[in-house]
Amino acid sequence: MQVLVSVIADDTVRLATPDEMTAIDAFNGRLKADGHWVFAAGLAEPGASTVVDHRGPEPIVTDGPFLESKEYLAGFWIIEAPDLDAALELAAEGSRHCNRRLEVRPIL
Amino acid sequence: MSTVDIRAATAQVHRAEWARIVASLTKRFGDLDVAEEAAAEAFAVAVERWPADGLPPNPGAWLTTAANRKAIDRLRREGKRDEKQVAAERLYGERHDQDGDPYADLFGTADDIEDERLRLIFTCCHPALAMESRVALTLRMVGGLTVPEIARAFLVQETAMARRITRAKAKIKAAGIPYRVPSAQDLPVRVSGVLAVLFLVFNEGYLATGSASDPVRRDLTGEAIRLTRLIRDLLPDDGEVAGLLALMLLTEARHAARVSADGELVPLDEQDRGAWDAQLVAEGHALVRERLAAGAAPGRYQLLAAINAVHTSAREMRDTDWSQVVALYDQLVRVDPSPVVALNRAVAVAELSGAQAALAEVDALEEQLAGYHAYHAVRADLRRRLGLDEASRAAYDRAIELAGNTAETAFLVRRRDQV
């Protein structure tokens, strides 16, 4: 199965430090080598987001994140894992490397 | 065999075979829902037919076959048969009319069966499930309690409990929680997760909460002991499993002496030790001795069991080896440095070194335990012993406000009124 591993950040947390980036790169390398890698990306801060709504006749563009919250999505991995235990094991390692809490959620 | 005997035998078979049947169905069909429903249906048929037809020669095999057919029927109705289920159907279709014992052939060796039940337990106690879901799911899928029984045990509406169990099963499926025994690396953590669930069930029975409930719920303590015995059978070399079982047995052994005829909690020093269950005490002591002989560093449950073994070895309260109790608590503090352990240690310190020394240790826990009734109850008792009557009464008042167990409240009220 594939799972979305979301990186949870709170708004006091800064971008990843160079040391954390190095650790994340090494972890990504291992994900690729072991066949778990599908995709990963870091995200710009929530203030950079724009919401588009074209459910009505005209597209409406508004500023800002669709959810105002203290915590936000700082990035994500999509990984391939045989089951939740395997995904949790990888996520535990990832959390240590990126120094943040992670949420594991299966992709349908 | 009379109808009454057959009913009793059926209940006995239910206790013995339920987990086995649910586990094997879950493995075969890969679906907890199908397994639970089919097992329940098979038992319902047995309850109806056995009193008329008599007990089958091998009730476990009878139930297994019936449950498998029920599961296949359901999957056929839902049009969800894949190759595996077709294969299962073929196997059962060929075998069920033959003589002999289909049980052995269908399940392979005894080890496989044990492995299946372990799988079931670890899945129900998976850390990705909320604690209350783990407890409910374990009692339903492994313990075989009905949803109304579990709802009553935890003072929850039946519909709410049914929803909780349904949601937990849905999460197992949707989150991809595997149906297997964890890897050797994860095993210690996961076993301690299972033991935490069983200890919670036991404690809820031992000191039931709620003004409407019986102070001691022996259905829950009994179930927790039964499931812990099962884990012990499956993991005989695990020290903490043996420790938890010993702890439960030594606690359960005192149940008859623990609540008075008036429904009041009887503290250890006032209990009629002759009313303790000697057989349970002996079994608990044997387990503690086994762990001592193993020589491995004891964990939390083994230390708690050892403390209870010291208490249950004393013929009278005054014969208690308090220095050993305190020494065991010292070890326990190192394993589990929680304020509740420190509080219990202080109770033993009071017996060994006097109330004054103990009170100083207890007072230091105020910040962490101010909302815990036992903290105030211990404080009240120590102050009473030191002749600090007014302060003692105030602490009893606070303990009574916070206590949730009816027998304990009755005891605290009497003690307060005696100061």
Chai-1 contact restraints between the chains, C-beta under 6 A:
chainA,res_idxA,chainB,res_idxB,connection_type,confidence,min_distance_angstrom,max_distance_angstrom,comment,restraint_id
A,M1,B,G176,contact,1.0,0.0,6.0,A-B,restraint_1
A,D83,B,G176,contact,1.0,0.0,6.0,A-B,restraint_2
A,D83,B,P178,contact,1.0,0.0,6.0,A-B,restraint_3
A,L84,B,A175,contact,1.0,0.0,6.0,A-B,restraint_4
A,L84,B,G176,contact,1.0,0.0,6.0,A-B,restraint_5
A,L84,B,I177,contact,1.0,0.0,6.0,A-B,restraint_6
A,D85,B,P178,contact,1.0,0.0,6.0,A-B,restraint_7
A,P106,B,G176,contact,1.0,0.0,6.0,A-B,restraint_8
